[in-house]
Every structure is written in C-alpha cells, then in structure tokens.
Amino acid sequence: MANSPHGGVLKDLHVRDEHIQAQLAEEAEKLPYITLTERQLCDLELILNGGFSPLEGFLTEAEYTSVVEGNRLPDGTLWTIPIYLDVDRAELDKVGAAVGGRVTLRDPRSDQPLAIITIADLYQVDRAREAEKVYGANDQAHPAVHYLFHSTRDTYVGGKVQAVNAPQHHDYVAIRRSPAEVRALFHKLNWTRVVAFQTRNPMHRAHRELTVRAARMRHANVLIQPVVGLTKPGDIDHFTRVRVYQAIMPKYPNGMAQLSLLPLAMRMGGPREAVWHAIIRKNFGATHFIVGRDHAGPGKNSQGDDFYGPYEAQDLVLQFRDELHIEVVPFQMLTYLPDTDEYLPANEVPAGVNTLNISGTELRRRLKTGAPIPEWFSYPEVVRILREANPPRNKQGFTVFLTGLHASGKEAIARALQVALNQEGGRSVSLLLGETIRQELSSELGYTRRERDINVARIGFVAAELTRAGAACIAAPIAPFAAARDSVRQQVAKSGGFYLVHVATPLETCIANDRAGVYRRAIAGEIKGFTGIDDVYEAPESPDLVADITKAPISQIVHEIILLLERDGYIGDR
C-alpha cells in the first residue's frame, strides 16, 4: 500500500479542477499573464500534480515567513523550503496585477497557459534573512543564494492556483509520472514497501549497491527518482543522466526497481532540502527514503569549507521522522574492497583493509583525458554514455578569438590559422572575420557601443554553437570592449576551449597597413567613432596570447597558437 500524502490528501489540482477545465482555459486567454521562469515552471508542475502537497499555490507572506523562520506552514504542517512566485514590480504594474486579481501563468517554452493564480498577496522580503535561515549562510558561493540575489525578482506573489494545462514534455514522456501515476504503478505491481532514491548525478556501481542494500534491509522495492529539473550549475545534463539511468536499470534483479523522473528545481539546501525531498517522495507514495552523505549539499563555501556537515541532512530528517511518516534509510558513503570484490559502507570496513575509490574530480579528469575507468567503479554501458557526452579534449570544439585594431593583421593570422588547423584535421574549421559578420549577420548595425556589443554577442553565439558541435572556430573582430569579450568567453567556455589572442600591433603600423585609407578618413574627421582614433580600444588585461606582427611573422604567431591548443590537448594525440 502506498504511503499517505503529506497532510493526508494528495492535492492533485488537475483532478480537482477537471470539471471546470474548459471554463478556466477560456478565462486564461482573456486574463493578463506572467511568463514563468524555469524554476517557477518546475515548482508549478509539482504544485499542480500534488508533488508539493499540501500546497495549492505559491506561498503568501504569512506562509513564507512561517516556513523561513520555523520550517512549518501556519497550520503547523512541516514544510522546509519556501515556494514563491517572484515577479518584477514593473511587470506586475504593466499587467495590472493587484491583490484579488487573477493572472494567467504561462509556460516559457510554448506560451501555453498552465494555471490561473488568484493573487492573495504581493510582498517583498529580506533576501539576506532568507539566505541565512533557509541555506545557513548569506554566502553567494551557495548556488541558491547566488540565484536569490541575482535571478530572483523583487516582488513575491502569493496565492492559490487553478489548473489549466499540465506542462508538456517531449523527452522521456513514458517515465515522467505524476504522484497519482506512480501510486497507480505501485498498486499495479503490488508494491507495499518502496525505498525512494534521489539523485542528480549519474549512477555507478556504488549507487546500485547502495539501493539494493536498502531494499534488502527494508524488504522493499526501489524507486529510482532522479531530478530532471534545475540542479547545480555545472551538473551533467539530464539527457545524458537519464540514458545512464536507463542503462543501469537492467542491473537490478527483475521486478526490484522502477525508474521515474522528477521535474524538481533543486536548491541544494542540504538539511532543509533533505526534509523537503522526503516530503515529496511521501507524496509519490514511497514508504522509505534514502538519505546519503552530504545529501543535496552544494559543496564548498567562500572560505573553502563545506556548507553542511556530511551527515547534517540525515540528522535533521531523523529529527522530524515522527511527523514525516516516511522511514529514513541513512547511508554512509560506500567504498570498494578489491580483495573481496565488494562494496561496504565506510564505517563497516575493517581496519587495515585495502579500499579503492574514484572521486568526482578524478572521474571528470579521466573522462576529459580518456584515461581508463575501471569496471569495479562503473558499468561499461554507463562509461560509454558518459564518454559520448564528455569527449576528450581532442574531440571537443574550441574558439580562438583574435581581437585588435583595424588592419592589425588579425585577419591574416586568422586565415593562416585556418589553413594550419585544416592541415591538422580531425574537426571542421570555421572562420568568422569581422567584415564578413558585419555583412552577413549585422548589416543593420552601426558603430555605437551598444551596436558594437550586439555584433560581438552575435559572433559569440555563433562561436559557442560551433564549439558545442565540436568544431574549431576562429573569430577575428575588432571587439574593442572588455565586457563584450568576457561575455563571449563565458558563453563559449560552457562547451569547449576559448583562447583570447590580442593582436597588439602598434597603431602607426595599422595606419600604414590600411590600404583602403579608412584611418586617413577618420583622422580627417570624415568618419566618427573610429576605434583607435576617436573611440576607445580596451586592451585585454589577461589574454592567452599577445601577438604583434612587427615583432613576429604570422607563421610564428600561428605556431604559438597551435602550441597553446596542443598544451591543453585540443590537438595532437597523447
């Protein structure tokens, strides 16, 4: 028998509002609307389907304060993470939102109306207080605190919602199940004791062993319920992770485990989040919940220390176990014993016994370099999927971004580098020259600072897409402003390598090399806002390479760029 929902009743708003759905859909099209953020979309989906029972909407100010200060809703029900709808005050004023009014909430991906909120409250909060109380520190090294100060809007909107449509997904639809669907699955399979396992990372042999041990200990079946909403920045994408989960499921004994995805926006809130996760799994019908070492921990704070103790999350969940009504299965980290070919919890390993472990950092290093990953650590099927998603450097894309004054020689360097990389082979090579981009992508733009930044941003977008596809991209715009160049670096670096080359040829040489006479016209005042004459060029402070065609031939400059790429493993075999 599935566990009872938190608060006693599953708040499935789709079922509750089904009889008036057509009426709500018609009304939603006439109301002012708010387009949700990605986090809000995840939150709303779990409000609507009952995953956040007993919530029926976004928290009012009284509810928010009660949760932040005391881990409870005003009626005393345990609830540890504030769920709010944050909106810019200017946007609320634009749509005429006011207390008592009704507003449609729309999907940011499709513009589909998902719900109607009846506004009960508009309020502002002390963000530093929220950070301290919910996450334990006002430290922006914590991803949720950083989000709070940099992405959360200034006004919180509280109120209950009515369901119009469920968010549509086009990936892994068969294993995206609502609480009611998971409960029906348990009933169909005659599962009466279910251990739920939360993860935001790929699973390896230790995870399989941990979940099987939990099932044995509690005479239960296993629900693998990974998060496919927002997780920690830098995490492996959910498409790769789900392929890993699907590959590992056959490793369980037949009938022992099921895989179901959870569209949760994690906050990485450690102890409070662990309690929240337990409540959510209770709503999905699980009777037991695994809480491991540093559950939902975000890593290091700005002083280099862990935000939370390794078993602090377990302690808080156990503190509330009498009212959670879901049995917590605490686990220490498992470690591998090569002499007996088995995994044991770290606290059960006899003194002096040889153990092996591969840290997350070491795993990433092995994936990056192509170093072997042993079968005692992970299954070959899992390693293959991870290698496909994380190819070694010599299979990844990169961008070489040459910046400098007009006629500094950066175009000639770019063309010569393209020839060298084509000769090297192994990946396609694309050339984005400044004038070409101006003609093909930015012909409507002028030369104000804003327009220059837009032009460079477009170059950055194309470069990032080429890099993500595994190509070599050579860009050679003037790009006079440091902020625009830094933005391109950040965008490209998410997908591969980025090298900033400052072509620092002296202005007098650039003028001498300018056969078109553009500098002469700028000096004469015929052209206004010309970089290097009457407009600024912000020289890079920390480029990867400084080049000057008056001090080295183009062939030598290209060779130095090639050496940079070889040093970092993007070209050549190691």
MARFINU-45521 format. One record per residue (C-alpha): residue in one letter; x, y, z. Coordinates in steps of 0.1 Angstrom, whole numbers, plus 5000, padded with zeros to 4 digits. Example, Ala and Ser with C-alpha at 12.3 -4.5 7.8 and 13.67 -1.06 7.14 Angstrom:
<nodes>
a512349555078/s513749895071/
</nodes>
This chain:
<nodes>
m500050005000/a501450344990/n502250595018/s499650865026/p500451205012/h501851485033/g498951645051/g496751345044/v495351445010/l497051444976/k496451794962/d496151694926/l494852024911/h494351874877/v491851634891/r490251894914/d489752144885/e488951894857/h485251974858/i485852344850/q488952304828/a487252434797/q486052734816/l489452804830/a491152764796/e488753024781/e489353264810/a493153214808/e493253354773/k491553674784/l493553754815/p496853934818/y499653694821/i503053624836/t505653414818/l507253174843/t511053124848/e512552774845/r512552734883/q508952854886/l507852614859/c509352324878/d507652444910/l504252494894/e504352154878/l504751994912/i502152214928/l499652124901/n500251744902/g500351714940/g504151664943/f504151964967/s501151864987/p499652015008/l500552334989/e497852464965/g499752764952/f502652994959/l503253104994/t501653415008/e503753645030/a502453475062/e503253135048/y506653245035/t507553385069/s506353085088/v508452845065/v511553055065/e511553115103/g510152795115/n510152515089/r506352505090/l503252635073/p501052855095/d498852555104/g501852375118/t502452135089/l506152065083/w507452235052/t511052345049/i511652525016/p509852845006/i508052814972/y507253164959/l506453334926/d508853614922/v508053884896/d509454234888/r507254504902/a507354684869/e505954374852/l503154344877/d502254714872/k502354664834/v499754384836/g497754554863/a498254274889/a496854354923/v495554174954/g492353994945/g493153994908/r493653684886/v496653634863/t497453354839/l500753174844/r502353074810/d504952814800/p508152994789/r508852724763/s505552724745/d503553024758/q500852764768/p498652874797/l499252644826/a497352794855/i495553094869/i496653244902/t494353444923/i496653694940/a496353694978/d499553884985/l502254104970/y505254134992/q508954194994/v511454005016/d514754035033/r516953825010/a519853815034/r517453675061/e516153415037/a519753305028/e520753285065/k517653095076/v517052855047/y520552795034/g522552855066/a524653145053/n524453465033/d527253335010/q526953364973/a529253064968/h525952874975/p524152844942/a520752914957/v521953224975/h523553344943/y520253284925/l518453464952/f520453774948/h521053774910/s518053594895/t515153644919/r512853934911/d511854204936/t508254114944/y506753784956/v503253694945/g501353464968/g498053294961/k496352974952/v496352844916/q493852664894/a495052404869/v494552484832/n497052254815/a499952034825/p503352134812/q504151944780/h507351754778/h508851594747/d511651394763/y511351064782/v507551104784/a506950744793/i508950774826/r507651124836/r504951024861/s502851234884/p502351124921/a498950974912/e500550774883/v503450654905/r500950544931/a498950364905/l502150184893/f502850074929/h499349934931/k499649754898/l502949594908/n501649514943/w504549704959/t503749784995/r507249895007/v509150124985/v512550284990/a512950604970/f516450714959/q517151084949/t519951164926/r521151454904/n524351274892/p525050974870/m524750644888/h527650394891/r528150054908/a528250204943/h524850364938/r523350034926/e524849854955/l523550124980/t519950104967/v519949724967/r521349715002/a518549955013/a515949724996/r517349425014/m517449595048/r513849715045/h512449425025/a511349674999/n511349764962/v513250054948/l512050374931/i514950554913/q513650904911/p516351134896/v515851514893/v515451644858/g514652004866/l517152264877/t520152114895/k523552264905/p525252474878/g527852264860/d526051934865/i525851684837/d522851744815/h519751544822/f519651384788/t522951214795/r522051124830/v518750964820/r520550754794/v522850644823/y519850554845/q518250354817/a521450164811/i521750084848/m518249964854/p518849614839/k521549564865/y518849524892/p517149194897/n513949164876/g511049334893/m513049504920/a513249864907/q511450124886/l512750454871/s510550764873/l511751124866/l511151424889/p510851774875/l512251934906/a514152264908/m516752184934/r518052454958/m521052254971/g519752335005/g521352045024/p519451955056/r516352155049/e516252025013/a516651665026/v513451705046/w511751855016/h512851564994/a511451325019/i508051505019/i508051494981/r508751124980/k506051065006/n503651244982/f504751004955/g503850714977/a507250594989/t507450445024/h511250485028/f513750735016/i517550715013/v519451005027/g523150975020/r526351165029/d526051535023/h522551505008/a521751794985/g524951964995/p526352244973/g530052194980/k532452454994/n531652795008/s533653115000/q536153015028/g536752675012/d534852485039/d531752255033/f528452445037/y527052155057/g528451865077/p528551525059/y525551385079/e523851705090/a521051635065/q520451285080/d520251435114/l517551685105/v515451435087/l515651195116/q514651485139/f511351515121/r510851145114/d507851115138/e505751365117/l507251285083/h505750935083/i508350815058/e511150595071/v514550735065/v517350505054/p520550675063/f523750565045/q527450645047/m529550655016/l530250315001/t533850224993/y535249934972/l537249644987/p539349504958/d540449194978/t536849074982/d535349254952/e532549414972/y531249754983/l530849835020/p529750145040/a532850325051/n532050275087/e531949895082/v535349855066/p537749665090/a540849855099/g543849785076/v541649655047/n542649785013/t540050014997/l539650194964/n537550504954/i537350744925/s536251094934/g534051314912/t537051524903/e539151224893/l536251084873/r535951414854/r539751414848/r539551064834/l536651154811/k538451464799/t541751284792/g540350954780/a542050774809/p540550424817/i537650394842/p537750054859/e534749824859/w534749794897/f533750164897/s531150174869/y529549964842/p530949964807/e527550084793/v527550384817/v531150474809/r530350464771/i527450704776/l529550944797/r532350934772/e529951024744/a528751324763/n532151424776/p534651354748/p538351404755/r539851744746/n541051634712/k537351564702/q536051884717/g535452214700/f537252544707/t537352904697/v540353124690/f539253484694/l541553744678/t541054104689/g542854414678/l542654734658/h541654754622/a544554644599/s546454504628/g546954174610/k544453974629/e542553874596/a545853744581/i546653554613/a543153404613/r543353284577/a546753134583/l545552964614/q542552824595/v545052664570/a547152514598/l544052364615/n542752224583/q546152064577/e545951914613/g542551764605/g540151604630/r537451864630/s535852124608/v537252474609/s535052794606/l536353144601/l534353444614/l536053764601/g534854094614/e533854234580/t532153914569/i530053904601/r529154274596/q527854204561/e526153874568/l524753894603/s524954264614/s524354474583/e521754684601/l524054784629/g526055094632/y529055164654/t527755294687/r528955104718/r525654924721/e525654824684/r529354704687/d528354494717/i525454344698/n527754254669/v530254084692/a527453904710/r526253754677/i529753644670/g529953484704/f526653304699/v527853154666/a531253064681/a529552894710/e527352684688/l530252584666/t532352504697/r529452294711/a529252104679/g532952004682/a534252244655/a537252484656/c536152844653/i538453134645/a536853474651/a538653804642/p536554114651/i537954434665/a535854374697/p537054684714/f535254644748/a536454414775/a532954334789/a531754204755/r534853994751/d534353844786/s530753764778/v531853574747/r534453384768/q531853284793/q529453164766/v531952964747/a533752814777/k530552624786/s531052404756/g534852394750/g538052584748/f538352964745/y541553144736/l541853524736/v544653654713/h545354024715/v546954134682/a548754434697/t550254574665/p551054944671/l548655204657/e551155354634/t551755024617/c547954964614/i547655304597/a550555224573/n548954884565/d545455044558/r545455044520/a541755144520/g542555474537/v539955434564/y542355564591/r543155864570/r539455954567/a538955904604/i541956134612/a540456394589/g537156374608/e535256224579/i534455904600/k533355954636/g533755704664/f536555504648/t538355264671/g541955384679/i541355734666/d538455894684/d536955584701/v538555374727/y540055024724/e540154854758/a543254634756/p542754284772/e544354254807/s544953884806/p544953744771/d546053394764/l548553534739/v549753874728/a550853904692/d552454184672/i553254144635/t556054394638/k557854164662/a557053814648/p556053684614/i552553544610/s553853194608/q555453224642/i552253374657/v550153084643/h552752834657/e552352984692/i548552944690/i549052584679/l551252524709/l548552664732/l546052424717/e548452124719/r549352214755/d545652184765/g545051864745/y542752014718/i545151894690/g547651614688/d547551264703/r548651194739/
</nodes>
